[in-house]
Amino acid sequence: MGKALRNRMRQQRFKSGPEEIVLNLLVAHDYVHHRYLDLFKQYSLTTPQYNVLRILRGAGEEGHARCDIAERMVDRSPDVTRILDRLEGAGLVKRCTGDDDRRTSVARITAAGIALLKKMDAPVLALGEEMGSRLNSAERAQLG
């Protein structure tokens, strides 16, 4: 494999090829995660909060129950309730009782939440394009 990981980790060799592959993936994840984290901070959001807002935007007027949100998250957070509390406090999400089951709470994105995501759409897309441009066509096809 390449020298980049060995140089970054100041390590001459790895125990195996699979170990080096896994370490490369972890380093790549960390890089991409922090680039998005920095972007979301500009809008006073965390990565899980952004993820929940996108899920709720996709749900439309119906919204989603907490357990449905948790199932759809990229990074599965055990504390979706806390995330929803903060988004509701910021006026980006509203919760109400479910139509079918009054014991269920359904979260819906607000107009303010939709407006925030609209502002973020172009920068998020641009960052994704930048990240994707680092891969050749074969790598993109393999990951897509």
N, CA, C and O atoms as CSV, one atom per row, in Angstrom:
chain,resi,resn,atom,element,x,y,z
A,1,MET,N,N,0.839,-1.181,0.000
A,1,MET,CA,C,0.000,0.000,0.000
A,1,MET,C,C,0.884,1.245,0.000
A,1,MET,O,O,2.111,1.155,-0.046
A,2,GLY,N,N,0.235,2.404,0.052
A,2,GLY,CA,C,0.949,3.665,-0.052
A,2,GLY,C,C,1.698,4.062,1.205
A,2,GLY,O,O,1.554,3.473,2.276
A,3,LYS,N,N,2.502,5.089,1.016
A,3,LYS,CA,C,3.326,5.583,2.115
A,3,LYS,C,C,2.593,6.566,3.016
A,3,LYS,O,O,3.038,6.823,4.134
A,4,ALA,N,N,1.480,7.120,2.552
A,4,ALA,CA,C,0.810,8.197,3.287
A,4,ALA,C,C,0.449,7.785,4.709
A,4,ALA,O,O,0.728,8.519,5.656
A,5,LEU,N,N,-0.166,6.622,4.865
A,5,LEU,CA,C,-0.559,6.182,6.204
A,5,LEU,C,C,0.658,5.898,7.062
A,5,LEU,O,O,0.693,6.272,8.234
A,6,ARG,N,N,1.658,5.241,6.490
A,6,ARG,CA,C,2.883,4.946,7.261
A,6,ARG,C,C,3.546,6.244,7.716
A,6,ARG,O,O,4.017,6.335,8.849
A,7,ASN,N,N,3.586,7.244,6.841
A,7,ASN,CA,C,4.169,8.533,7.210
A,7,ASN,C,C,3.337,9.223,8.283
A,7,ASN,O,O,3.882,9.761,9.247
A,8,ARG,N,N,2.019,9.208,8.116
A,8,ARG,CA,C,1.148,9.878,9.084
A,8,ARG,C,C,1.264,9.249,10.459
A,8,ARG,O,O,1.287,9.948,11.472
A,9,MET,N,N,1.337,7.920,10.491
A,9,MET,CA,C,1.382,7.215,11.760
A,9,MET,C,C,2.811,6.959,12.238
A,9,MET,O,O,3.033,6.404,13.314
A,10,ARG,N,N,3.773,7.378,11.413
A,10,ARG,CA,C,5.199,7.181,11.725
A,10,ARG,C,C,5.482,5.718,12.060
A,10,ARG,O,O,6.072,5.383,13.087
A,11,GLN,N,N,5.037,4.878,11.153
A,11,GLN,CA,C,5.161,3.443,11.332
A,11,GLN,C,C,5.697,2.852,10.025
A,11,GLN,O,O,5.209,3.182,8.944
A,12,GLN,N,N,6.679,2.000,10.128
A,12,GLN,CA,C,7.311,1.424,8.941
A,12,GLN,C,C,6.466,0.363,8.265
A,12,GLN,O,O,6.416,0.294,7.037
A,13,ARG,N,N,5.804,-0.461,9.053
A,13,ARG,CA,C,4.988,-1.543,8.482
A,13,ARG,C,C,3.839,-1.859,9.427
A,13,ARG,O,O,3.822,-1.459,10.591
A,14,PHE,N,N,2.885,-2.587,8.879
A,14,PHE,CA,C,1.725,-3.007,9.651
A,14,PHE,C,C,1.730,-4.525,9.730
A,14,PHE,O,O,2.413,-5.193,8.954
A,15,LYS,N,N,0.973,-5.060,10.661
A,15,LYS,CA,C,0.937,-6.507,10.853
A,15,LYS,C,C,0.420,-7.227,9.616
A,15,LYS,O,O,0.859,-8.334,9.303
A,16,SER,N,N,-0.519,-6.590,8.913
A,16,SER,CA,C,-1.100,-7.242,7.736
A,16,SER,C,C,-1.707,-6.185,6.816
A,16,SER,O,O,-1.896,-5.032,7.204
A,17,GLY,N,N,-2.002,-6.604,5.599
A,17,GLY,CA,C,-2.691,-5.730,4.653
A,17,GLY,C,C,-4.059,-5.314,5.164
A,17,GLY,O,O,-4.409,-4.136,5.085
A,18,PRO,N,N,-4.853,-6.266,5.693
A,18,PRO,CA,C,-6.163,-5.870,6.229
A,18,PRO,C,C,-6.069,-4.847,7.367
A,18,PRO,O,O,-6.911,-3.955,7.469
A,19,GLU,N,N,-5.060,-4.972,8.210
A,19,GLU,CA,C,-4.891,-3.984,9.286
A,19,GLU,C,C,-4.642,-2.603,8.686
A,19,GLU,O,O,-5.207,-1.612,9.150
A,20,GLU,N,N,-3.811,-2.537,7.674
A,20,GLU,CA,C,-3.506,-1.258,7.036
A,20,GLU,C,C,-4.754,-0.676,6.358
A,20,GLU,O,O,-4.979,0.534,6.399
A,21,ILE,N,N,-5.551,-1.533,5.743
A,21,ILE,CA,C,-6.787,-1.075,5.104
A,21,ILE,C,C,-7.735,-0.486,6.138
A,21,ILE,O,O,-8.297,0.590,5.930
A,22,VAL,N,N,-7.913,-1.187,7.252
A,22,VAL,CA,C,-8.817,-0.709,8.303
A,22,VAL,C,C,-8.312,0.618,8.865
A,22,VAL,O,O,-9.103,1.536,9.083
A,23,LEU,N,N,-7.017,0.728,9.100
A,23,LEU,CA,C,-6.468,1.987,9.612
A,23,LEU,C,C,-6.662,3.116,8.602
A,23,LEU,O,O,-6.958,4.246,8.989
A,24,ASN,N,N,-6.497,2.823,7.314
A,24,ASN,CA,C,-6.747,3.832,6.282
A,24,ASN,C,C,-8.197,4.294,6.321
A,24,ASN,O,O,-8.472,5.489,6.213
A,25,LEU,N,N,-9.120,3.358,6.475
A,25,LEU,CA,C,-10.537,3.717,6.556
A,25,LEU,C,C,-10.830,4.576,7.777
A,25,LEU,O,O,-11.585,5.545,7.693
A,26,LEU,N,N,-10.236,4.224,8.905
A,26,LEU,CA,C,-10.455,5.003,10.126
A,26,LEU,C,C,-9.897,6.418,10.006
A,26,LEU,O,O,-10.522,7.376,10.461
A,27,VAL,N,N,-8.737,6.546,9.400
A,27,VAL,CA,C,-8.141,7.872,9.197
A,27,VAL,C,C,-8.996,8.690,8.233
A,27,VAL,O,O,-9.225,9.878,8.457
A,28,ALA,N,N,-9.467,8.053,7.159
A,28,ALA,CA,C,-10.319,8.747,6.194
A,28,ALA,C,C,-11.628,9.186,6.853
A,28,ALA,O,O,-12.091,10.304,6.630
A,29,HIS,N,N,-12.220,8.310,7.660
A,29,HIS,CA,C,-13.452,8.663,8.371
A,29,HIS,C,C,-13.224,9.872,9.271
A,29,HIS,O,O,-14.034,10.799,9.293
A,30,ASP,N,N,-12.134,9.858,10.003
A,30,ASP,CA,C,-11.833,10.961,10.911
A,30,ASP,C,C,-11.695,12.272,10.142
A,30,ASP,O,O,-12.200,13.305,10.581
A,31,TYR,N,N,-11.019,12.236,9.008
A,31,TYR,CA,C,-10.824,13.442,8.195
A,31,TYR,C,C,-12.171,13.974,7.693
A,31,TYR,O,O,-12.474,15.156,7.854
A,32,VAL,N,N,-12.972,13.100,7.088
A,32,VAL,CA,C,-14.261,13.511,6.540
A,32,VAL,C,C,-15.177,13.990,7.661
A,32,VAL,O,O,-15.830,15.025,7.529
A,33,HIS,N,N,-15.228,13.244,8.762
A,33,HIS,CA,C,-16.077,13.616,9.891
A,33,HIS,C,C,-15.749,15.018,10.400
A,33,HIS,O,O,-16.652,15.818,10.644
A,34,HIS,N,N,-14.474,15.312,10.558
A,34,HIS,CA,C,-14.095,16.622,11.088
A,34,HIS,C,C,-14.349,17.749,10.096
A,34,HIS,O,O,-14.642,18.872,10.505
A,35,ARG,N,N,-14.243,17.473,8.819
A,35,ARG,CA,C,-14.573,18.509,7.828
A,35,ARG,C,C,-16.057,18.866,7.916
A,35,ARG,O,O,-16.420,20.042,7.887
A,36,TYR,N,N,-16.912,17.844,8.025
A,36,TYR,CA,C,-18.354,18.107,8.166
A,36,TYR,C,C,-18.672,18.730,9.521
A,36,TYR,O,O,-19.516,19.621,9.609
A,37,LEU,N,N,-18.013,18.275,10.561
A,37,LEU,CA,C,-18.219,18.848,11.889
A,37,LEU,C,C,-17.934,20.347,11.877
A,37,LEU,O,O,-18.700,21.135,12.433
A,38,ASP,N,N,-16.832,20.736,11.242
A,38,ASP,CA,C,-16.493,22.160,11.137
A,38,ASP,C,C,-17.559,22.936,10.360
A,38,ASP,O,O,-17.889,24.066,10.720
A,39,LEU,N,N,-18.089,22.344,9.312
A,39,LEU,CA,C,-19.141,22.998,8.537
A,39,LEU,C,C,-20.405,23.167,9.375
A,39,LEU,O,O,-20.992,24.250,9.401
A,40,PHE,N,N,-20.825,22.114,10.053
A,40,PHE,CA,C,-22.054,22.175,10.839
A,40,PHE,C,C,-21.940,23.163,11.996
A,40,PHE,O,O,-22.927,23.794,12.372
A,41,LYS,N,N,-20.749,23.299,12.560
A,41,LYS,CA,C,-20.539,24.261,13.655
A,41,LYS,C,C,-20.872,25.679,13.212
A,41,LYS,O,O,-21.343,26.483,14.016
A,42,GLN,N,N,-20.632,25.994,11.946
A,42,GLN,CA,C,-20.936,27.332,11.427
A,42,GLN,C,C,-22.435,27.638,11.526
A,42,GLN,O,O,-22.836,28.802,11.535
A,43,TYR,N,N,-23.247,26.600,11.600
A,43,TYR,CA,C,-24.697,26.756,11.697
A,43,TYR,C,C,-25.216,26.353,13.076
A,43,TYR,O,O,-26.416,26.157,13.268
A,44,SER,N,N,-24.302,26.235,14.025
A,44,SER,CA,C,-24.626,25.870,15.417
A,44,SER,C,C,-25.318,24.520,15.532
A,44,SER,O,O,-26.216,24.341,16.354
A,45,LEU,N,N,-24.890,23.565,14.695
A,45,LEU,CA,C,-25.429,22.213,14.734
A,45,LEU,C,C,-24.313,21.205,14.963
A,45,LEU,O,O,-23.153,21.447,14.632
A,46,THR,N,N,-24.690,20.080,15.531
A,46,THR,CA,C,-23.787,18.932,15.593
A,46,THR,C,C,-24.120,18.019,14.407
A,46,THR,O,O,-25.139,18.199,13.741
A,47,THR,N,N,-23.267,17.060,14.159
A,47,THR,CA,C,-23.522,16.111,13.079
A,47,THR,C,C,-24.828,15.342,13.300
A,47,THR,O,O,-25.621,15.232,12.365
A,48,PRO,N,N,-25.084,14.801,14.508
A,48,PRO,CA,C,-26.362,14.103,14.706
A,48,PRO,C,C,-27.583,15.021,14.543
A,48,PRO,O,O,-28.615,14.585,14.033
A,49,GLN,N,N,-27.475,16.275,14.968
A,49,GLN,CA,C,-28.592,17.199,14.815
A,49,GLN,C,C,-28.885,17.445,13.331
A,49,GLN,O,O,-30.043,17.462,12.914
A,50,TYR,N,N,-27.836,17.633,12.552
A,50,TYR,CA,C,-28.015,17.813,11.110
A,50,TYR,C,C,-28.673,16.578,10.510
A,50,TYR,O,O,-29.592,16.690,9.698
A,51,ASN,N,N,-28.208,15.413,10.907
A,51,ASN,CA,C,-28.759,14.154,10.419
A,51,ASN,C,C,-30.253,14.057,10.732
A,51,ASN,O,O,-31.039,13.679,9.864
A,52,VAL,N,N,-30.651,14.388,11.948
A,52,VAL,CA,C,-32.060,14.329,12.342
A,52,VAL,C,C,-32.881,15.322,11.523
A,52,VAL,O,O,-33.981,14.991,11.081
A,53,LEU,N,N,-32.367,16.526,11.313
A,53,LEU,CA,C,-33.098,17.505,10.510
A,53,LEU,C,C,-33.312,16.995,9.083
A,53,LEU,O,O,-34.398,17.154,8.526
A,54,ARG,N,N,-32.293,16.388,8.495
A,54,ARG,CA,C,-32.438,15.843,7.135
A,54,ARG,C,C,-33.476,14.727,7.107
A,54,ARG,O,O,-34.273,14.642,6.172
A,55,ILE,N,N,-33.468,13.884,8.112
A,55,ILE,CA,C,-34.443,12.788,8.188
A,55,ILE,C,C,-35.860,13.361,8.278
A,55,ILE,O,O,-36.771,12.885,7.601
A,56,LEU,N,N,-36.035,14.371,9.106
A,56,LEU,CA,C,-37.363,14.954,9.282
A,56,LEU,C,C,-37.805,15.740,8.049
A,56,LEU,O,O,-38.993,15.771,7.729
A,57,ARG,N,N,-36.871,16.367,7.364
A,57,ARG,CA,C,-37.241,17.048,6.118
A,57,ARG,C,C,-37.771,16.019,5.115
A,57,ARG,O,O,-38.754,16.270,4.419
A,58,GLY,N,N,-37.120,14.878,5.051
A,58,GLY,CA,C,-37.561,13.819,4.151
A,58,GLY,C,C,-38.897,13.215,4.542
A,58,GLY,O,O,-39.609,12.683,3.690
A,59,ALA,N,N,-39.245,13.290,5.808
A,59,ALA,CA,C,-40.511,12.724,6.288
A,59,ALA,C,C,-41.700,13.595,5.915
A,59,ALA,O,O,-42.832,13.111,5.878
A,60,GLY,N,N,-41.463,14.856,5.643
A,60,GLY,CA,C,-42.551,15.765,5.295
A,60,GLY,C,C,-43.468,16.030,6.467
A,60,GLY,O,O,-43.045,16.014,7.623
A,61,GLU,N,N,-44.737,16.274,6.154
A,61,GLU,CA,C,-45.730,16.621,7.174
A,61,GLU,C,C,-45.989,15.499,8.174
A,61,GLU,O,O,-46.383,15.759,9.311
A,62,GLU,N,N,-45.771,14.251,7.757
A,62,GLU,CA,C,-46.044,13.118,8.638
A,62,GLU,C,C,-45.103,13.062,9.827
A,62,GLU,O,O,-45.501,12.650,10.917
A,63,GLY,N,N,-43.860,13.473,9.627
A,63,GLY,CA,C,-42.871,13.392,10.692
A,63,GLY,C,C,-42.494,11.954,10.982
A,63,GLY,O,O,-42.877,11.035,10.258
A,64,HIS,N,N,-41.737,11.774,12.051
A,64,HIS,CA,C,-41.302,10.437,12.458
A,64,HIS,C,C,-41.302,10.333,13.978
A,64,HIS,O,O,-41.061,11.310,14.686
A,65,ALA,N,N,-41.574,9.140,14.454
A,65,ALA,CA,C,-41.396,8.836,15.870
A,65,ALA,C,C,-39.898,8.709,16.150
A,65,ALA,O,O,-39.099,8.486,15.240
A,66,ARG,N,N,-39.540,8.853,17.407
A,66,ARG,CA,C,-38.137,8.797,17.816
A,66,ARG,C,C,-37.465,7.516,17.335
A,66,ARG,O,O,-36.349,7.568,16.818
A,67,CYS,N,N,-38.119,6.371,17.492
A,67,CYS,CA,C,-37.500,5.098,17.100
A,67,CYS,C,C,-37.280,5.031,15.594
A,67,CYS,O,O,-36.303,4.433,15.141
A,68,ASP,N,N,-38.172,5.634,14.810
A,68,ASP,CA,C,-37.987,5.657,13.354
A,68,ASP,C,C,-36.810,6.542,12.963
A,68,ASP,O,O,-36.074,6.228,12.027
A,69,ILE,N,N,-36.636,7.639,13.675
A,69,ILE,CA,C,-35.482,8.513,13.432
A,69,ILE,C,C,-34.195,7.757,13.742
A,69,ILE,O,O,-33.247,7.777,12.958
A,70,ALA,N,N,-34.174,7.095,14.886
A,70,ALA,CA,C,-32.970,6.362,15.307
A,70,ALA,C,C,-32.570,5.317,14.272
A,70,ALA,O,O,-31.380,5.133,14.014
A,71,GLU,N,N,-33.540,4.633,13.676
A,71,GLU,CA,C,-33.242,3.610,12.677
A,71,GLU,C,C,-32.643,4.181,11.409
A,71,GLU,O,O,-31.910,3.487,10.705
A,72,ARG,N,N,-32.942,5.438,11.104
A,72,ARG,CA,C,-32.503,6.054,9.847
A,72,ARG,C,C,-31.184,6.815,9.970
A,72,ARG,O,O,-30.623,7.234,8.958
A,73,MET,N,N,-30.689,6.996,11.168
A,73,MET,CA,C,-29.490,7.815,11.364
A,73,MET,C,C,-28.240,7.159,10.785
A,73,MET,O,O,-28.091,5.937,10.812
A,74,VAL,N,N,-27.352,7.992,10.263
A,74,VAL,CA,C,-26.078,7.509,9.729
A,74,VAL,C,C,-25.237,6.958,10.873
A,74,VAL,O,O,-24.824,5.799,10.844
A,75,ASP,N,N,-24.985,7.787,11.875
A,75,ASP,CA,C,-24.312,7.352,13.102
A,75,ASP,C,C,-25.402,7.140,14.130
A,75,ASP,O,O,-25.981,8.101,14.638
A,76,ARG,N,N,-25.674,5.923,14.428
A,76,ARG,CA,C,-26.784,5.618,15.324
A,76,ARG,C,C,-26.497,6.143,16.725
A,76,ARG,O,O,-25.588,5.676,17.411
A,77,SER,N,N,-27.284,7.111,17.124
A,77,SER,CA,C,-27.132,7.730,18.431
A,77,SER,C,C,-28.111,7.087,19.403
A,77,SER,O,O,-29.284,6.906,19.075
A,78,PRO,N,N,-27.636,6.740,20.597
A,78,PRO,CA,C,-28.554,6.160,21.569
A,78,PRO,C,C,-29.456,7.206,22.222
A,78,PRO,O,O,-30.394,6.855,22.938
A,79,ASP,N,N,-29.181,8.474,21.984
A,79,ASP,CA,C,-29.896,9.530,22.698
A,79,ASP,C,C,-30.637,10.470,21.752
A,79,ASP,O,O,-30.421,11.682,21.779
A,80,VAL,N,N,-31.496,9.919,20.930
A,80,VAL,CA,C,-32.263,10.719,19.985
A,80,VAL,C,C,-33.171,11.702,20.724
A,80,VAL,O,O,-33.420,12.804,20.233
A,81,THR,N,N,-33.661,11.316,21.887
A,81,THR,CA,C,-34.522,12.204,22.667
A,81,THR,C,C,-33.791,13.506,23.003
A,81,THR,O,O,-34.356,14.590,22.863
A,82,ARG,N,N,-32.556,13.401,23.439
A,82,ARG,CA,C,-31.766,14.598,23.777
A,82,ARG,C,C,-31.536,15.463,22.539
A,82,ARG,O,O,-31.613,16.690,22.612
A,83,ILE,N,N,-31.257,14.831,21.415
A,83,ILE,CA,C,-31.050,15.568,20.162
A,83,ILE,C,C,-32.333,16.321,19.795
A,83,ILE,O,O,-32.286,17.496,19.429
A,84,LEU,N,N,-33.463,15.647,19.896
A,84,LEU,CA,C,-34.746,16.288,19.594
A,84,LEU,C,C,-35.049,17.419,20.568
A,84,LEU,O,O,-35.586,18.453,20.172
A,85,ASP,N,N,-34.708,17.228,21.842
A,85,ASP,CA,C,-34.906,18.291,22.840
A,85,ASP,C,C,-34.171,19.558,22.425
A,85,ASP,O,O,-34.726,20.655,22.480
A,86,ARG,N,N,-32.935,19.400,22.016
A,86,ARG,CA,C,-32.132,20.582,21.637
A,86,ARG,C,C,-32.647,21.225,20.358
A,86,ARG,O,O,-32.692,22.451,20.249
A,87,LEU,N,N,-33.034,20.402,19.389
A,87,LEU,CA,C,-33.581,20.949,18.144
A,87,LEU,C,C,-34.922,21.644,18.394
A,87,LEU,O,O,-35.214,22.673,17.785
A,88,GLU,N,N,-35.723,21.084,19.279
A,88,GLU,CA,C,-36.994,21.716,19.622
A,88,GLU,C,C,-36.748,23.039,20.348
A,88,GLU,O,O,-37.426,24.032,20.087
A,89,GLY,N,N,-35.783,23.044,21.252
A,89,GLY,CA,C,-35.435,24.272,21.968
A,89,GLY,C,C,-34.967,25.378,21.038
A,89,GLY,O,O,-35.162,26.560,21.322
A,90,ALA,N,N,-34.349,24.994,19.924
A,90,ALA,CA,C,-33.873,25.970,18.941
A,90,ALA,C,C,-34.966,26.351,17.940
A,90,ALA,O,O,-34.743,27.188,17.065
A,91,GLY,N,N,-36.144,25.739,18.067
A,91,GLY,CA,C,-37.254,26.057,17.170
A,91,GLY,C,C,-37.158,25.390,15.805
A,91,GLY,O,O,-37.840,25.797,14.865
A,92,LEU,N,N,-36.323,24.376,15.693
A,92,LEU,CA,C,-36.111,23.709,14.401
A,92,LEU,C,C,-36.994,22.473,14.231
A,92,LEU,O,O,-37.194,21.985,13.119
A,93,VAL,N,N,-37.511,21.981,15.342
A,93,VAL,CA,C,-38.337,20.776,15.358
A,93,VAL,C,C,-39.488,21.013,16.323
A,93,VAL,O,O,-39.334,21.733,17.310
A,94,LYS,N,N,-40.637,20.413,16.047
A,94,LYS,CA,C,-41.747,20.426,17.013
A,94,LYS,C,C,-42.176,18.982,17.211
A,94,LYS,O,O,-42.084,18.159,16.300
A,95,ARG,N,N,-42.645,18.692,18.410
A,95,ARG,CA,C,-43.128,17.342,18.721
A,95,ARG,C,C,-44.571,17.416,19.182
A,95,ARG,O,O,-44.991,18.359,19.853
A,96,CYS,N,N,-45.305,16.399,18.803
A,96,CYS,CA,C,-46.688,16.287,19.264
A,96,CYS,C,C,-47.034,14.813,19.379
A,96,CYS,O,O,-46.282,13.950,18.926
A,97,THR,N,N,-48.160,14.537,19.980
A,97,THR,CA,C,-48.553,13.131,20.151
A,97,THR,C,C,-48.953,12.548,18.805
A,97,THR,O,O,-49.433,13.251,17.916
A,98,GLY,N,N,-48.744,11.250,18.681
A,98,GLY,CA,C,-49.058,10.561,17.441
A,98,GLY,C,C,-50.551,10.494,17.190
A,98,GLY,O,O,-51.345,10.485,18.130
A,99,ASP,N,N,-50.936,10.448,15.921
A,99,ASP,CA,C,-52.351,10.374,15.558
A,99,ASP,C,C,-52.935,8.999,15.889
A,99,ASP,O,O,-54.059,8.901,16.380
A,100,ASP,N,N,-52.175,7.948,15.623
A,100,ASP,CA,C,-52.658,6.589,15.830
A,100,ASP,C,C,-52.499,6.126,17.272
A,100,ASP,O,O,-53.351,5.416,17.806
A,101,ASP,N,N,-51.404,6.535,17.893
A,101,ASP,CA,C,-51.105,6.092,19.260
A,101,ASP,C,C,-50.746,7.319,20.086
A,101,ASP,O,O,-49.684,7.908,19.885
A,102,ARG,N,N,-51.597,7.702,20.991
A,102,ARG,CA,C,-51.391,8.919,21.794
A,102,ARG,C,C,-50.174,8.817,22.711
A,102,ARG,O,O,-49.707,9.827,23.237
A,103,ARG,N,N,-49.657,7.597,22.905
A,103,ARG,CA,C,-48.465,7.430,23.745
A,103,ARG,C,C,-47.184,7.742,22.974
A,103,ARG,O,O,-46.117,7.898,23.568
A,104,THR,N,N,-47.296,7.832,21.658
A,104,THR,CA,C,-46.135,8.063,20.800
A,104,THR,C,C,-45.955,9.547,20.534
A,104,THR,O,O,-46.928,10.273,20.327
A,105,SER,N,N,-44.719,9.989,20.539
A,105,SER,CA,C,-44.388,11.362,20.182
A,105,SER,C,C,-43.853,11.371,18.751
A,105,SER,O,O,-42.987,10.572,18.396
A,106,VAL,N,N,-44.380,12.284,17.936
A,106,VAL,CA,C,-43.942,12.407,16.546
A,106,VAL,C,C,-43.229,13.748,16.391
A,106,VAL,O,O,-43.740,14.788,16.810
A,107,ALA,N,N,-42.051,13.709,15.788
A,107,ALA,CA,C,-41.281,14.929,15.552
A,107,ALA,C,C,-41.461,15.361,14.103
A,107,ALA,O,O,-41.469,14.540,13.186
A,108,ARG,N,N,-41.603,16.665,13.922
A,108,ARG,CA,C,-41.727,17.256,12.592
A,108,ARG,C,C,-40.781,18.445,12.492
A,108,ARG,O,O,-40.578,19.167,13.468
A,109,ILE,N,N,-40.216,18.643,11.334
A,109,ILE,CA,C,-39.341,19.786,11.125
A,109,ILE,C,C,-40.206,21.041,10.984
A,109,ILE,O,O,-41.289,20.990,10.401
A,110,THR,N,N,-39.733,22.148,11.511
A,110,THR,CA,C,-40.462,23.417,11.421
A,110,THR,C,C,-40.006,24.184,10.184
A,110,THR,O,O,-39.064,23.787,9.499
A,111,ALA,N,N,-40.689,25.280,9.918
A,111,ALA,CA,C,-40.290,26.147,8.804
A,111,ALA,C,C,-38.870,26.671,9.029
A,111,ALA,O,O,-38.097,26.802,8.081
A,112,ALA,N,N,-38.534,26.966,10.274
A,112,ALA,CA,C,-37.176,27.431,10.578
A,112,ALA,C,C,-36.145,26.335,10.307
A,112,ALA,O,O,-35.044,26.617,9.833
A,113,GLY,N,N,-36.501,25.102,10.605
A,113,GLY,CA,C,-35.605,23.983,10.329
A,113,GLY,C,C,-35.394,23.789,8.842
A,113,GLY,O,O,-34.276,23.539,8.393
A,114,ILE,N,N,-36.470,23.903,8.077
A,114,ILE,CA,C,-36.368,23.784,6.618
A,114,ILE,C,C,-35.525,24.919,6.051
A,114,ILE,O,O,-34.696,24.697,5.168
A,115,ALA,N,N,-35.734,26.137,6.556
A,115,ALA,CA,C,-34.962,27.290,6.079
A,115,ALA,C,C,-33.474,27.105,6.376
A,115,ALA,O,O,-32.627,27.428,5.543
A,116,LEU,N,N,-33.156,26.586,7.566
A,116,LEU,CA,C,-31.756,26.357,7.914
A,116,LEU,C,C,-31.137,25.333,6.968
A,116,LEU,O,O,-30.030,25.542,6.472
A,117,LEU,N,N,-31.838,24.231,6.715
A,117,LEU,CA,C,-31.301,23.223,5.801
A,117,LEU,C,C,-31.126,23.777,4.395
A,117,LEU,O,O,-30.163,23.426,3.712
A,118,LYS,N,N,-32.029,24.625,3.957
A,118,LYS,CA,C,-31.888,25.242,2.622
A,118,LYS,C,C,-30.616,26.075,2.552
A,118,LYS,O,O,-29.915,26.060,1.540
A,119,LYS,N,N,-30.315,26.807,3.635
A,119,LYS,CA,C,-29.069,27.588,3.669
A,119,LYS,C,C,-27.847,26.683,3.636
A,119,LYS,O,O,-26.805,27.046,3.089
A,120,MET,N,N,-27.985,25.509,4.222
A,120,MET,CA,C,-26.861,24.590,4.334
A,120,MET,C,C,-26.688,23.699,3.102
A,120,MET,O,O,-25.609,23.146,2.892
A,121,ASP,N,N,-27.718,23.554,2.299
A,121,ASP,CA,C,-27.671,22.614,1.178
A,121,ASP,C,C,-26.473,22.836,0.259
A,121,ASP,O,O,-25.759,21.885,-0.057
A,122,ALA,N,N,-26.245,24.062,-0.172
A,122,ALA,CA,C,-25.148,24.324,-1.114
A,122,ALA,C,C,-23.774,24.052,-0.483
A,122,ALA,O,O,-22.952,23.382,-1.107
A,123,PRO,N,N,-23.498,24.549,0.729
A,123,PRO,CA,C,-22.193,24.245,1.325
A,123,PRO,C,C,-21.979,22.752,1.595
A,123,PRO,O,O,-20.868,22.248,1.436
A,124,VAL,N,N,-23.032,22.048,2.001
A,124,VAL,CA,C,-22.910,20.610,2.252
A,124,VAL,C,C,-22.646,19.879,0.944
A,124,VAL,O,O,-21.809,18.979,0.888
A,125,LEU,N,N,-23.359,20.266,-0.102
A,125,LEU,CA,C,-23.143,19.661,-1.418
A,125,LEU,C,C,-21.727,19.935,-1.916
A,125,LEU,O,O,-21.070,19.042,-2.450
A,126,ALA,N,N,-21.261,21.166,-1.742
A,126,ALA,CA,C,-19.904,21.529,-2.184
A,126,ALA,C,C,-18.855,20.708,-1.445
A,126,ALA,O,O,-17.888,20.248,-2.052
A,127,LEU,N,N,-19.035,20.521,-0.158
A,127,LEU,CA,C,-18.068,19.720,0.599
A,127,LEU,C,C,-18.094,18.270,0.134
A,127,LEU,O,O,-17.045,17.637,0.012
A,128,GLY,N,N,-19.277,17.745,-0.125
A,128,GLY,CA,C,-19.389,16.387,-0.647
A,128,GLY,C,C,-18.712,16.239,-1.997
A,128,GLY,O,O,-18.051,15.235,-2.264
A,129,GLU,N,N,-18.880,17.242,-2.845
A,129,GLU,CA,C,-18.223,17.233,-4.168
A,129,GLU,C,C,-16.708,17.269,-4.006
A,129,GLU,O,O,-15.980,16.572,-4.712
A,130,GLU,N,N,-16.246,18.089,-3.069
A,130,GLU,CA,C,-14.799,18.170,-2.815
A,130,GLU,C,C,-14.260,16.826,-2.339
A,130,GLU,O,O,-13.221,16.363,-2.810
A,131,MET,N,N,-14.977,16.200,-1.399
A,131,MET,CA,C,-14.534,14.900,-0.892
A,131,MET,C,C,-14.543,13.856,-2.014
A,131,MET,O,O,-13.605,13.070,-2.142
A,132,GLY,N,N,-15.602,13.853,-2.820
A,132,GLY,CA,C,-15.712,12.893,-3.913
A,132,GLY,C,C,-14.686,13.104,-5.002
A,132,GLY,O,O,-14.287,12.153,-5.675
A,133,SER,N,N,-14.253,14.348,-5.184
A,133,SER,CA,C,-13.285,14.638,-6.248
A,133,SER,C,C,-11.902,14.060,-5.946
A,133,SER,O,O,-11.057,13.975,-6.837
A,134,ARG,N,N,-11.675,13.670,-4.717
A,134,ARG,CA,C,-10.397,13.071,-4.340
A,134,ARG,C,C,-10.297,11.610,-4.790
A,134,ARG,O,O,-9.229,11.003,-4.722
A,135,LEU,N,N,-11.424,11.054,-5.250
A,135,LEU,CA,C,-11.449,9.659,-5.689
A,135,LEU,C,C,-11.478,9.611,-7.216
A,135,LEU,O,O,-12.063,10.475,-7.870
A,136,ASN,N,N,-10.837,8.588,-7.764
A,136,ASN,CA,C,-10.939,8.408,-9.210
A,136,ASN,C,C,-12.265,7.719,-9.537
A,136,ASN,O,O,-12.994,7.314,-8.633
A,137,SER,N,N,-12.573,7.588,-10.815
A,137,SER,CA,C,-13.887,7.059,-11.207
A,137,SER,C,C,-14.075,5.614,-10.741
A,137,SER,O,O,-15.182,5.232,-10.361
A,138,ALA,N,N,-13.024,4.817,-10.763
A,138,ALA,CA,C,-13.130,3.424,-10.305
A,138,ALA,C,C,-13.427,3.366,-8.797
A,138,ALA,O,O,-14.234,2.552,-8.348
A,139,GLU,N,N,-12.771,4.230,-8.032
A,139,GLU,CA,C,-13.023,4.269,-6.587
A,139,GLU,C,C,-14.440,4.728,-6.290
A,139,GLU,O,O,-15.101,4.175,-5.411
A,140,ARG,N,N,-14.917,5.745,-7.023
A,140,ARG,CA,C,-16.293,6.210,-6.825
A,140,ARG,C,C,-17.292,5.116,-7.176
A,140,ARG,O,O,-18.283,4.933,-6.469
A,141,ALA,N,N,-17.043,4.394,-8.250
A,141,ALA,CA,C,-17.940,3.301,-8.657
A,141,ALA,C,C,-17.954,2.197,-7.607
A,141,ALA,O,O,-19.003,1.620,-7.321
A,142,GLN,N,N,-16.806,1.907,-7.042
A,142,GLN,CA,C,-16.720,0.855,-6.034
A,142,GLN,C,C,-17.467,1.245,-4.760
A,142,GLN,O,O,-18.089,0.394,-4.123
A,143,LEU,N,N,-17.410,2.504,-4.390
A,143,LEU,CA,C,-18.058,2.960,-3.164
A,143,LEU,C,C,-19.540,3.284,-3.372
A,143,LEU,O,O,-20.308,3.299,-2.410
A,144,GLY,N,N,-19.944,3.541,-4.612
A,144,GLY,CA,C,-21.320,3.975,-4.900
A,144,GLY,C,C,-22.319,2.905,-4.953
A,144,GLY,O,O,-23.498,3.172,-5.189
